[in-house]
């Protein structure tokens, strides 16, 4: 499992990663050098019944695993030289002879080739990780810690240790009608889920800025989901039944005591304050992509939210996390206990860190699904920034 957003960059000429460093200096060459010295010393200080000089073939093999190509080739040559000198120091009837000399020479050549293959594979993996990190930053863009009047904190943990990105998403969009928050989980995994999340986020970032009515934003998201499914179906992909659960939250500029929520079949948010914890109503919306089965367009519900309350939103990677006995992670119970013990846990950063640690502890570090924890609360005394639009300013 990998959770942290660590970007890796590089190109074909990038230097190989040094596995061993001390104060920034590469010292990986010390390991094969010490092995070479050990084999030579043991061979010199033992009788002819315990000749191990041919073990010197291990030296370039060790270098191939942790050093560069030229260093490995150097140890191959050094091993041949050491073998020749040590073997020649013994009487002729105790010498290992030509066969072992050829073995060590061949071992040095093969070790050098193996080192070259290893470094090429490492560079390829760096490129792949860089591409994945770029995709992840597109889906989960970095958010300022206090943006658009919302103090926020988030963590994303991918269940796939290689992909490092999945169908979970979250974002904040500032706008003249107040900041909007969007958190969700696309059904399925792989690039199909990622492309769906990108499509939904693109629509959210535009609609949440321009549309004064949160229900209109929700309707546009449903339309975007249906359009994306038709597009993938026309490409011949088997994704015509893909859907996404999500929560859309609006923070009206002039109504600080309320938020507007549209819940698309997602886990209901939790309001966490130093004085207590409450679970918000689950709402009545169906997942995005299933609007045709609803009675009408999605509705926005006004919910009271106090000035000091933090809104906690998670994906099912948290609520459906299981321990070794199959028991679910008791999110609400754990948060209530933590806030009672330390009211500062209600702060977004502390709250996200607590839920992350609790989920990993509950599952033993083995996540079955992508996991997102997102927390926001209003910044007291925040004033909307004036944004120029078509030559005039809108608040």
PyMOL commands that set and color helices and strands:
alter all, ss='L'
color gray80, all
select helices_A, chain A and resi 29-44+48-50+53-66+69-88+92-94+98-139+190-210+214-234+291-293+316-319+331-341+343-346+348-363
alter helices_A, ss='H'
color red, helices_A
select strands_A, chain A and resi 21-22+25-26+146-147+150-157+168-173+180-186+244-250+258-264+270-273+276-279+301-304+310-314+371-378+387-389+392-394
alter strands_A, ss='S'
color yellow, strands_A
deselect
rebuild
show_as cartoon
